[in-house]
Structures are given as C-alpha cells and as structure tokens.
Amino acid sequence: MEAQKRDGILLAIGIALLVAGFIFLIYMPGKNSEAQLQLEIQTAEAAVEAAPDRLVEITRLKNEIDARSEYLRETRHVVAPSADLHRLVRDVADLAKIADLTITRQEPGRPETFETYERVPFRLSVEGKFAGLAHFLYGLEQESRLIQIDELELNSKERRNKGVITGDIRFSVFVDRTESSDSNENRASPIRPFADT
C-alpha cells in the first residue's frame, strides 16, 4: 500500500511538474508572443488607416514645393547675379542722371550674407528738384530687379519744395549667391562709388 501511495505521490508530482513546465515553457511564451503579434497588428492597422492622410499630406507638400519652385523660376530675374551687381549700380546712377539729380555722395554698406543671396546696402545722397526725385524713385520702383528702399530723408531750404531738395536714400540690392560665375571675384573686390555727375 505504501508503494501505491508513493507511486501516487510521484505521479501527482510528475503531473504537477509537467503542468508547470507546460505553463512556463509553452503557454506563457505563447501568450507573450500573441500579445506582441496583436500589438504589431494594431500598429500595422493604424499605419494602413493613416496612409490616405499621409498621402494627402505628401501630395500637399509636393504641390507646395512645385508652387515655390515655379515662383522661384518666375522671379529669378529680380535678384541680380553677382556678376551683374556693378551694372545694377550703374543703372541706378544713370537713373539719377536721367532724373536730373546730382549725386553728392554714394557709398556701399557692409553686405549681409544669407544662404542663397546677399543683401548689399547703399547710401546715395542727391540734390535736385522734387519732380526729379519723384521720377528717380518711380524709376527704382519700375526696375526689373529687386531694389529695396530702406530709408528716405528729404530736406529743402525753402517751404513748398520749389527749390533744390537734398535727399539721402538708403537702399539695398540683392545678389544671387548660387551663381558660380564671378561670385568670388565680386565678393572680394569692393564696389567703387558712383562718380559724381
């Protein structure tokens, strides 16, 4: 009888060990794998559900890039190539001469460098009639390349602006830094002031 009891206890211990081994070696890792697979499935389903929204966002960004690229192509001519800076400055001086203004002072400022362009400030002092100054400013506005008037100061010794007016104009021109031709030469050599006319 004792042998049967001992065999029963050993059988019970064996079954308990077998059940514990099954739980810890097969059932629990299987449950963990199932939970991990469920998480991966949910992540994949979320990615699939978000795909149309992402496609709309990608399409919107592509259209925005295309629009900006087209804008840059259309407006490329408003920023002078670096080799063209001297001609642009000469054009401004010629415009002052056409407007019957006398240039009394002209000097470049320190260029401000950005990633794709440089902003080159100038100070121009002129004397002449008010109508000539108005014609000059209108000519600057009509220039095909970008010229920014930063500051304009007018003085007259007479009331009603009938006589000679002195004007101090601070303006900036913009130079394309992406042009490789002549850019290092122009950046290294200072811009010569306008000759008085």
ROSE-4610 file (N, C-alpha, C; in Angstrom, 1 decimal, always signed):
// ROSE-4610
residu = [M/M/M/E/E/E/A/A/A/Q/Q/Q/K/K/K/R/R/R/D/D/D/G/G/G/I/I/I/L/L/L/L/L/L/A/A/A/I/I/I/G/G/G/I/I/I/A/A/A/L/L/L/L/L/L/V/V/V/A/A/A/G/G/G/F/F/F/I/I/I/F/F/F/L/L/L/I/I/I/Y/Y/Y/M/M/M/P/P/P/G/G/G/K/K/K/N/N/N/S/S/S/E/E/E/A/A/A/Q/Q/Q/L/L/L/Q/Q/Q/L/L/L/E/E/E/I/I/I/Q/Q/Q/T/T/T/A/A/A/E/E/E/A/A/A/A/A/A/V/V/V/E/E/E/A/A/A/A/A/A/P/P/P/D/D/D/R/R/R/L/L/L/V/V/V/E/E/E/I/I/I/T/T/T/R/R/R/L/L/L/K/K/K/N/N/N/E/E/E/I/I/I/D/D/D/A/A/A/R/R/R/S/S/S/E/E/E/Y/Y/Y/L/L/L/R/R/R/E/E/E/T/T/T/R/R/R/H/H/H/V/V/V/V/V/V/A/A/A/P/P/P/S/S/S/A/A/A/D/D/D/L/L/L/H/H/H/R/R/R/L/L/L/V/V/V/R/R/R/D/D/D/V/V/V/A/A/A/D/D/D/L/L/L/A/A/A/K/K/K/I/I/I/A/A/A/D/D/D/L/L/L/T/T/T/I/I/I/T/T/T/R/R/R/Q/Q/Q/E/E/E/P/P/P/G/G/G/R/R/R/P/P/P/E/E/E/T/T/T/F/F/F/E/E/E/T/T/T/Y/Y/Y/E/E/E/R/R/R/V/V/V/P/P/P/F/F/F/R/R/R/L/L/L/S/S/S/V/V/V/E/E/E/G/G/G/K/K/K/F/F/F/A/A/A/G/G/G/L/L/L/A/A/A/H/H/H/F/F/F/L/L/L/Y/Y/Y/G/G/G/L/L/L/E/E/E/Q/Q/Q/E/E/E/S/S/S/R/R/R/L/L/L/I/I/I/Q/Q/Q/I/I/I/D/D/D/E/E/E/L/L/L/E/E/E/L/L/L/N/N/N/S/S/S/K/K/K/E/E/E/R/R/R/R/R/R/N/N/N/K/K/K/G/G/G/V/V/V/I/I/I/T/T/T/G/G/G/D/D/D/I/I/I/R/R/R/F/F/F/S/S/S/V/V/V/F/F/F/V/V/V/D/D/D/R/R/R/T/T/T/E/E/E/S/S/S/S/S/S/D/D/D/S/S/S/N/N/N/E/E/E/N/N/N/R/R/R/A/A/A/S/S/S/P/P/P/I/I/I/R/R/R/P/P/P/F/F/F/A/A/A/D/D/D/T/T/T]
num = [1/1/1/2/2/2/3/3/3/4/4/4/5/5/5/6/6/6/7/7/7/8/8/8/9/9/9/10/10/10/11/11/11/12/12/12/13/13/13/14/14/14/15/15/15/16/16/16/17/17/17/18/18/18/19/19/19/20/20/20/21/21/21/22/22/22/23/23/23/24/24/24/25/25/25/26/26/26/27/27/27/28/28/28/29/29/29/30/30/30/31/31/31/32/32/32/33/33/33/34/34/34/35/35/35/36/36/36/37/37/37/38/38/38/39/39/39/40/40/40/41/41/41/42/42/42/43/43/43/44/44/44/45/45/45/46/46/46/47/47/47/48/48/48/49/49/49/50/50/50/51/51/51/52/52/52/53/53/53/54/54/54/55/55/55/56/56/56/57/57/57/58/58/58/59/59/59/60/60/60/61/61/61/62/62/62/63/63/63/64/64/64/65/65/65/66/66/66/67/67/67/68/68/68/69/69/69/70/70/70/71/71/71/72/72/72/73/73/73/74/74/74/75/75/75/76/76/76/77/77/77/78/78/78/79/79/79/80/80/80/81/81/81/82/82/82/83/83/83/84/84/84/85/85/85/86/86/86/87/87/87/88/88/88/89/89/89/90/90/90/91/91/91/92/92/92/93/93/93/94/94/94/95/95/95/96/96/96/97/97/97/98/98/98/99/99/99/100/100/100/101/101/101/102/102/102/103/103/103/104/104/104/105/105/105/106/106/106/107/107/107/108/108/108/109/109/109/110/110/110/111/111/111/112/112/112/113/113/113/114/114/114/115/115/115/116/116/116/117/117/117/118/118/118/119/119/119/120/120/120/121/121/121/122/122/122/123/123/123/124/124/124/125/125/125/126/126/126/127/127/127/128/128/128/129/129/129/130/130/130/131/131/131/132/132/132/133/133/133/134/134/134/135/135/135/136/136/136/137/137/137/138/138/138/139/139/139/140/140/140/141/141/141/142/142/142/143/143/143/144/144/144/145/145/145/146/146/146/147/147/147/148/148/148/149/149/149/150/150/150/151/151/151/152/152/152/153/153/153/154/154/154/155/155/155/156/156/156/157/157/157/158/158/158/159/159/159/160/160/160/161/161/161/162/162/162/163/163/163/164/164/164/165/165/165/166/166/166/167/167/167/168/168/168/169/169/169/170/170/170/171/171/171/172/172/172/173/173/173/174/174/174/175/175/175/176/176/176/177/177/177/178/178/178/179/179/179/180/180/180/181/181/181/182/182/182/183/183/183/184/184/184/185/185/185/186/186/186/187/187/187/188/188/188/189/189/189/190/190/190/191/191/191/192/192/192/193/193/193/194/194/194/195/195/195/196/196/196/197/197/197]
x = [+0.8/+0.0/+0.9/+1.9/+2.8/+3.4/+3.6/+4.2/+3.2/+1.9/+0.9/+0.8/+0.9/+0.9/+2.0/+3.2/+4.4/+4.3/+3.8/+3.6/+2.6/+1.5/+0.5/+1.1/+1.9/+2.5/+3.5/+4.3/+5.2/+4.5/+3.4/+2.6/+2.0/+1.5/+1.0/+2.1/+3.3/+4.4/+4.8/+4.8/+5.2/+4.2/+2.9/+1.9/+2.0/+2.2/+2.4/+3.6/+4.7/+5.9/+5.6/+4.9/+4.5/+3.6/+2.6/+1.7/+2.5/+3.4/+4.2/+5.1/+5.7/+6.6/+5.8/+4.6/+3.8/+3.4/+3.0/+2.6/+3.8/+5.0/+6.1/+6.9/+6.9/+7.7/+6.9/+5.6/+4.9/+3.8/+2.9/+1.7/+2.1/+3.0/+3.3/+4.1/+5.1/+5.8/+4.8/+3.9/+2.9/+2.0/+1.6/+0.7/+1.5/+2.8/+3.6/+3.8/+4.0/+4.1/+2.8/+1.7/+0.4/+0.2/+0.5/+0.3/+1.2/+2.4/+3.3/+2.8/+2.3/+1.7/+0.5/-0.3/-1.5/-1.1/+0.0/+0.5/+1.0/+1.7/+2.2/+1.1/+0.0/-1.1/-1.8/-2.0/-2.6/-1.8/-0.5/+0.4/+0.3/+0.3/+0.1/-1.2/-2.3/-3.6/-3.7/-3.1/-3.0/-2.3/-1.2/-0.4/-1.2/-1.9/-2.7/-3.9/-4.5/-5.6/-5.0/-3.8/-3.2/-2.7/-2.5/-1.9/-2.6/-4.0/-4.6/-4.3/-4.3/-4.0/-2.5/-1.6/-0.2/-0.1/-0.8/-0.8/-1.3/-2.3/-2.9/-1.8/-1.2/-0.1/+1.1/+1.5/+2.6/+2.3/+1.1/+0.6/+0.6/+0.1/+0.0/+1.4/+2.4/+3.7/+4.4/+4.1/+4.7/+4.2/+2.9/+2.3/+2.9/+3.1/+3.7/+5.1/+5.9/+7.2/+7.2/+6.3/+6.2/+5.8/+4.9/+4.5/+5.7/+6.4/+7.6/+8.7/+8.9/+9.9/+9.5/+8.2/+7.7/+7.9/+7.5/+7.7/+9.2/+10.1/+11.5/+11.9/+11.4/+11.8/+11.3/+10.0/+9.5/+10.1/+10.6/+11.2/+12.7/+13.3/+14.8/+15.5/+14.8/+15.5/+15.5/+14.7/+14.7/+15.9/+16.6/+17.8/+19.0/+19.8/+20.9/+21.9/+22.5/+23.6/+24.8/+25.7/+26.8/+27.6/+27.7/+28.5/+27.7/+26.4/+25.6/+25.5/+26.1/+25.9/+26.5/+27.6/+28.2/+27.2/+26.6/+25.7/+24.5/+24.0/+22.8/+23.1/+24.2/+24.6/+24.8/+25.4/+25.5/+24.1/+23.2/+21.8/+21.2/+21.4/+20.8/+21.4/+22.7/+23.4/+22.8/+22.7/+22.1/+20.7/+19.9/+18.6/+18.5/+19.5/+19.6/+20.0/+20.8/+21.2/+20.1/+19.3/+18.1/+17.1/+17.0/+16.0/+16.6/+17.7/+18.3/+18.7/+19.2/+19.7/+21.2/+21.8/+23.2/+23.6/+24.4/+24.8/+26.0/+25.7/+26.8/+27.5/+26.9/+27.6/+27.0/+27.9/+27.4/+28.4/+27.9/+28.8/+28.1/+28.8/+28.2/+28.3/+27.4/+27.5/+28.1/+28.0/+28.5/+27.5/+27.9/+26.9/+26.4/+25.2/+24.6/+24.4/+25.1/+25.1/+24.0/+23.2/+22.2/+22.6/+21.8/+22.2/+22.3/+21.3/+21.3/+21.5/+21.5/+21.7/+22.4/+22.9/+23.5/+22.6/+22.5/+21.8/+22.9/+23.1/+24.1/+23.5/+23.7/+23.1/+24.0/+23.3/+24.0/+23.4/+24.2/+23.7/+24.0/+23.0/+23.1/+22.5/+23.3/+22.9/+22.7/+21.6/+21.4/+20.8/+21.0/+20.4/+19.7/+18.6/+17.8/+16.4/+15.6/+14.2/+13.3/+12.2/+11.4/+10.8/+10.5/+9.9/+11.0/+12.3/+13.3/+13.5/+13.4/+13.5/+12.3/+11.1/+10.0/+10.1/+10.7/+11.0/+12.0/+13.0/+14.1/+13.5/+12.7/+12.1/+11.1/+10.4/+9.5/+10.3/+11.4/+12.3/+12.8/+13.2/+13.6/+12.5/+11.3/+10.2/+9.9/+10.2/+9.9/+11.0/+12.2/+13.3/+12.9/+13.4/+13.0/+13.7/+14.8/+15.5/+15.1/+15.1/+14.7/+15.6/+15.0/+15.7/+14.8/+15.3/+14.5/+15.0/+14.0/+14.3/+14.2/+15.3/+15.4/+15.0/+15.5/+15.3/+15.4/+14.5/+14.5/+14.3/+15.3/+15.2/+15.3/+14.4/+14.4/+14.5/+15.2/+15.4/+15.3/+14.7/+14.6/+14.8/+15.5/+15.8/+14.5/+13.7/+12.5/+11.3/+10.3/+9.0/+8.4/+7.5/+6.7/+7.6/+8.8/+9.7/+9.8/+10.0/+10.1/+11.6/+12.5/+13.9/+14.6/+15.9/+16.7/+16.4/+16.2/+15.9/+17.1/+17.5/+18.6/+17.9/+18.4/+17.8/+18.9/+18.6/+19.5/+18.8/+19.2/+18.4/+19.3/+18.8/+19.5/+18.7/+19.3/+18.6/+19.5/+18.9/+19.6/+19.3/+20.3/+20.2/+20.5/+20.0/+20.1/+20.9/+21.9/+22.8/+22.6/+22.5/+22.3/+23.6/+23.7/+24.9/+25.0/+24.0/+24.0/+24.7/+24.9/+25.6/+27.1/+27.7/+29.1/+30.0/+29.5/+30.4/+30.7/+32.0/+32.5/+32.1/+31.5/+31.0/+32.1/+33.2/+34.2/+35.0/+35.2/+35.9/+35.1/+33.8/+33.0/+32.9/+32.9/+32.8/+34.1/+35.2/+36.5/+36.8/+36.3/+36.6/+35.6/+35.9/+34.9/+34.2/+33.0/+32.3/+32.7/+33.1/+33.5/+32.3/+32.4/+31.3/+31.0/+29.8/+29.4/+30.3/+30.6/+31.3/+30.2/+30.6/+29.7/+29.3/+28.1/+27.6/+27.2]
y = [-1.2/+0.0/+1.3/+1.2/+2.3/+2.5/+1.5/+1.6/+2.3/+1.9/+2.6/+4.1/+4.4/+5.8/+6.5/+5.9/+6.6/+6.7/+5.8/+5.9/+7.0/+7.1/+8.1/+9.5/+9.7/+11.0/+11.3/+10.3/+10.6/+10.9/+10.3/+10.6/+12.0/+12.4/+13.7/+14.8/+14.5/+15.4/+15.5/+14.4/+14.4/+15.2/+15.0/+15.7/+17.2/+17.6/+19.0/+19.6/+18.9/+19.4/+19.5/+18.5/+18.6/+19.8/+20.0/+21.2/+22.5/+22.6/+23.8/+24.0/+23.0/+23.1/+23.6/+23.0/+23.5/+24.9/+25.3/+26.7/+27.7/+27.4/+28.3/+28.2/+27.0/+26.9/+27.0/+26.8/+26.8/+27.9/+27.8/+28.7/+30.2/+30.5/+31.9/+32.5/+31.9/+32.5/+32.6/+31.7/+31.8/+33.0/+33.2/+34.4/+35.7/+35.7/+36.9/+37.2/+36.1/+36.2/+36.7/+36.2/+36.6/+38.1/+38.5/+39.9/+40.8/+40.4/+41.1/+41.2/+40.0/+40.0/+40.9/+40.9/+41.7/+43.2/+43.6/+45.0/+45.3/+44.4/+44.6/+44.8/+44.0/+44.0/+45.4/+45.8/+47.1/+48.3/+48.2/+49.2/+49.2/+48.0/+48.0/+48.5/+48.1/+48.6/+50.1/+50.7/+52.2/+52.8/+52.2/+52.7/+52.6/+51.6/+51.4/+52.4/+52.7/+53.6/+55.1/+55.3/+56.7/+56.9/+55.9/+56.0/+57.0/+57.1/+58.1/+59.5/+59.7/+61.0/+61.4/+60.5/+60.7/+61.0/+60.3/+60.5/+61.9/+62.4/+63.7/+64.7/+64.5/+65.4/+65.5/+64.3/+64.3/+65.0/+64.8/+65.5/+67.0/+67.4/+68.8/+69.4/+68.7/+69.2/+69.2/+68.2/+68.2/+69.4/+69.7/+70.8/+72.1/+72.2/+73.4/+73.6/+72.5/+72.6/+73.0/+72.4/+72.7/+74.2/+74.7/+76.1/+77.0/+76.7/+77.5/+77.5/+76.3/+76.2/+77.0/+77.0/+77.8/+79.3/+79.7/+81.1/+81.5/+80.6/+81.0/+81.1/+80.2/+80.3/+81.6/+82.0/+83.2/+84.5/+84.4/+85.6/+85.6/+84.7/+84.5/+85.8/+86.5/+87.7/+88.9/+88.9/+90.1/+90.2/+89.1/+89.1/+89.0/+90.0/+90.1/+89.1/+88.5/+87.6/+88.5/+87.9/+88.6/+89.4/+88.8/+89.5/+90.7/+90.8/+91.9/+93.1/+93.0/+94.0/+95.3/+95.4/+96.6/+97.3/+96.5/+97.1/+97.6/+96.9/+97.4/+98.7/+98.8/+100.1/+101.2/+100.9/+101.9/+102.3/+101.4/+101.7/+102.7/+102.5/+103.4/+104.8/+104.9/+106.2/+106.8/+106.0/+106.5/+107.0/+106.3/+106.8/+108.1/+108.3/+109.6/+110.7/+110.4/+111.4/+111.7/+110.7/+111.0/+111.8/+111.6/+112.4/+113.8/+114.2/+115.5/+115.7/+114.7/+114.7/+114.7/+115.4/+115.4/+114.5/+113.5/+112.6/+113.3/+113.5/+114.2/+113.2/+112.0/+111.0/+109.7/+108.7/+107.3/+106.4/+105.5/+104.5/+103.2/+102.1/+100.9/+100.6/+99.8/+99.4/+98.0/+97.4/+96.1/+95.1/+94.2/+93.2/+92.2/+91.9/+90.9/+89.6/+88.5/+87.3/+86.3/+85.8/+84.8/+83.5/+82.5/+81.2/+81.3/+81.9/+81.9/+83.3/+84.3/+85.6/+86.5/+87.7/+88.7/+90.0/+90.7/+92.0/+93.0/+93.9/+94.9/+96.2/+96.9/+98.2/+99.3/+100.4/+101.5/+102.8/+103.8/+105.1/+106.1/+106.8/+107.7/+109.0/+110.1/+111.4/+112.2/+112.8/+113.5/+114.9/+115.8/+117.1/+117.3/+118.0/+118.3/+118.7/+118.8/+119.2/+118.1/+118.4/+117.4/+116.5/+117.0/+116.2/+115.2/+115.7/+114.7/+113.6/+113.9/+112.9/+111.9/+112.4/+111.6/+110.7/+111.2/+110.4/+109.4/+109.7/+108.7/+107.6/+107.9/+106.9/+106.0/+106.6/+105.8/+104.9/+105.3/+104.5/+103.3/+103.6/+102.5/+101.4/+101.9/+101.0/+100.2/+100.8/+100.1/+99.1/+99.2/+98.4/+96.9/+96.1/+94.7/+93.9/+94.4/+93.7/+94.3/+93.5/+93.9/+94.9/+96.1/+97.1/+97.5/+97.5/+97.8/+99.2/+100.1/+101.4/+101.2/+101.4/+101.1/+102.4/+103.6/+104.8/+106.0/+106.9/+108.1/+109.3/+110.3/+111.5/+112.7/+113.6/+114.7/+116.0/+117.0/+118.3/+119.3/+120.4/+121.6/+122.9/+123.8/+125.1/+126.0/+125.7/+126.5/+125.7/+126.4/+125.8/+125.3/+124.5/+124.1/+123.4/+123.0/+122.2/+122.7/+124.0/+124.5/+124.6/+124.8/+124.9/+123.6/+123.6/+122.4/+121.6/+120.3/+119.4/+118.5/+118.2/+117.2/+116.0/+114.9/+113.6/+112.6/+111.9/+110.9/+109.5/+108.7/+107.4/+106.3/+105.4/+104.2/+103.1/+102.3/+101.3/+100.0/+98.9/+97.6/+96.9/+96.3/+95.5/+94.0/+93.1/+91.7/+91.0/+90.2/+89.5/+88.0/+87.3/+85.8/+85.2/+84.4/+83.7/+82.3/+81.8/+80.5/+80.5/+81.7/+81.8/+81.6/+80.7/+80.5/+81.4/+81.9/+82.7/+84.0/+84.2/+85.5/+85.9/+85.0/+85.4/+85.6/+84.8/+85.1/+86.3/+86.6/+87.9/+89.1/+89.1/+90.2/+90.4/+89.3/+89.4/+89.9/+89.6/+90.1/+91.5/+92.0/+93.3/+94.3/+95.4/+96.3/+97.0/+97.5/+98.2/+99.6/+100.1/+101.5/+102.4/+103.6/+104.5/+105.1/+105.6/+106.3/+107.5/+107.8/+109.1/+110.2/+111.3/+112.4/+112.9/+113.1/+113.6/+115.0]
z = [+0.0/+0.0/+0.0/+0.8/+0.8/-0.6/-1.3/-2.6/-3.6/-3.4/-4.2/-3.9/-2.6/-2.1/-2.7/-2.6/-3.1/-4.6/-5.3/-6.8/-7.1/-6.3/-6.5/-6.3/-5.2/-4.9/-6.0/-6.5/-7.6/-8.9/-9.1/-10.3/-10.2/-9.0/-8.8/-9.0/-8.4/-8.6/-10.0/-10.7/-12.1/-13.0/-12.7/-13.4/-13.1/-11.8/-11.4/-12.2/-12.2/-12.9/-14.4/-15.0/-16.4/-16.7/-15.8/-16.0/-15.8/-14.8/-14.6/-15.8/-16.3/-17.4/-18.6/-18.8/-20.0/-19.8/-18.6/-18.4/-18.6/-18.0/-18.1/-19.4/-20.0/-21.2/-22.5/-22.5/-23.7/-23.7/-22.6/-22.6/-22.4/-21.4/-21.1/-22.3/-22.9/-24.0/-25.2/-25.4/-26.4/-26.2/-25.0/-24.7/-24.9/-24.5/-24.8/-26.3/-27.0/-28.5/-29.1/-28.6/-29.1/-28.8/-27.6/-27.2/-28.1/-28.4/-29.2/-30.7/-31.2/-32.5/-32.6/-31.5/-31.5/-31.6/-30.9/-30.9/-32.3/-32.9/-34.3/-35.3/-35.1/-36.0/-35.8/-34.6/-34.3/-34.9/-34.8/-35.3/-36.8/-37.4/-38.9/-39.4/-38.6/-39.0/-38.9/-37.8/-37.7/-38.8/-39.3/-40.4/-41.7/-41.9/-43.1/-43.0/-41.9/-41.8/-42.0/-41.6/-41.7/-43.1/-43.9/-45.2/-46.1/-46.2/-47.0/-46.5/-45.2/-44.6/-45.0/-44.9/-45.2/-46.7/-47.5/-48.9/-49.3/-48.6/-48.8/-48.4/-47.2/-46.7/-47.7/-48.2/-49.1/-50.4/-50.9/-52.1/-51.9/-50.7/-50.4/-50.4/-49.7/-49.6/-51.0/-51.8/-53.2/-54.0/-53.9/-54.6/-54.1/-52.8/-52.3/-52.8/-52.8/-53.4/-54.8/-55.6/-57.0/-57.2/-56.4/-56.5/-56.1/-55.1/-54.7/-55.8/-56.3/-57.4/-58.6/-59.0/-60.1/-59.8/-58.5/-58.1/-58.2/-57.8/-57.9/-59.3/-60.2/-61.6/-62.2/-61.9/-62.4/-61.9/-60.7/-60.1/-60.0/-60.7/-60.7/-61.2/-62.1/-62.7/-61.8/-60.7/-59.8/-58.9/-58.7/-57.9/-58.9/-58.8/-59.8/-59.6/-60.6/-60.5/-59.9/-59.3/-58.7/-59.7/-60.9/-62.0/-62.5/-62.2/-62.7/-61.7/-60.5/-59.5/-59.9/-60.5/-61.0/-62.0/-62.9/-63.9/-63.2/-62.2/-61.5/-60.8/-60.2/-59.5/-60.5/-61.7/-62.8/-63.3/-63.4/-63.8/-62.8/-61.5/-60.5/-60.7/-61.0/-61.2/-62.5/-63.5/-64.8/-64.6/-63.8/-63.5/-62.8/-61.9/-61.2/-62.2/-63.1/-64.1/-65.0/-65.4/-66.3/-65.6/-64.2/-63.4/-63.1/-63.7/-63.5/-62.0/-61.4/-60.0/-60.0/-59.0/-58.9/-57.7/-57.9/-56.9/-56.1/-54.8/-54.0/-53.1/-52.9/-52.1/-52.5/-52.6/-52.9/-52.3/-51.4/-50.8/-50.5/-50.7/-50.4/-48.9/-48.4/-47.0/-46.9/-45.7/-45.5/-46.0/-46.9/-47.3/-46.2/-46.3/-45.3/-46.1/-45.7/-46.4/-45.9/-46.8/-46.4/-47.2/-47.1/-47.7/-49.2/-49.9/-51.3/-51.9/-51.1/-51.7/-50.7/-51.2/-50.4/-50.5/-49.4/-49.4/-49.3/-50.3/-50.4/-50.2/-49.0/-48.8/-49.4/-49.9/-50.4/-49.8/-49.7/-49.3/-50.5/-50.9/-52.1/-51.6/-51.8/-51.5/-52.8/-53.0/-54.3/-54.0/-55.0/-55.0/-56.3/-56.2/-57.4/-57.1/-58.1/-57.9/-57.4/-56.8/-56.2/-57.3/-58.4/-59.6/-60.0/-60.1/-60.5/-59.5/-58.2/-57.2/-57.3/-57.5/-57.7/-58.9/-60.0/-61.2/-60.9/-60.1/-59.8/-58.9/-57.9/-57.1/-57.9/-58.8/-59.6/-60.5/-61.0/-61.9/-61.1/-59.8/-59.0/-58.8/-58.6/-58.4/-59.7/-60.8/-62.1/-62.5/-61.8/-62.1/-62.1/-63.0/-63.1/-62.0/-61.5/-60.4/-59.1/-58.1/-56.7/-56.1/-55.8/-55.1/-53.9/-52.7/-51.6/-51.0/-50.9/-50.3/-48.8/-48.1/-46.6/-45.9/-46.4/-45.7/-46.7/-46.5/-47.4/-46.6/-46.7/-46.0/-47.0/-46.9/-47.8/-47.0/-47.6/-46.9/-48.0/-47.6/-48.5/-47.7/-48.3/-47.6/-47.8/-48.7/-48.9/-48.5/-48.2/-48.0/-49.3/-49.3/-50.5/-51.5/-51.2/-52.1/-53.5/-53.7/-55.0/-55.5/-54.5/-54.9/-55.0/-54.6/-54.6/-53.4/-53.6/-52.5/-52.4/-51.1/-50.9/-50.4/-50.9/-50.5/-50.1/-49.0/-48.6/-48.7/-49.6/-49.8/-49.5/-48.6/-48.3/-48.9/-49.8/-50.5/-50.5/-50.8/-50.8/-52.2/-52.7/-53.8/-53.4/-54.1/-53.7/-54.8/-54.4/-55.3/-55.1/-56.1/-56.1/-55.8/-54.7/-54.3/-55.0/-55.6/-56.2/-57.5/-58.1/-59.4/-59.1/-59.8/-59.5/-60.3/-61.4/-62.3/-61.6/-61.4/-61.0/-59.5/-58.8/-57.5/-56.5/-56.5/-55.6/-55.9/-57.2/-57.6/-57.2/-57.4/-57.0/-55.5/-54.7/-53.3/-52.7/-53.3/-52.8/-53.2/-54.3/-54.7/-54.2/-53.6/-53.1/-54.3/-54.0/-55.1/-55.1/-56.2/-56.3/-56.2/-55.6/-55.5/-56.9/-57.0/-58.3/-58.5/-59.7/-60.0/-59.9/-59.4/-59.4/-60.8/-61.0/-62.3/-62.3]
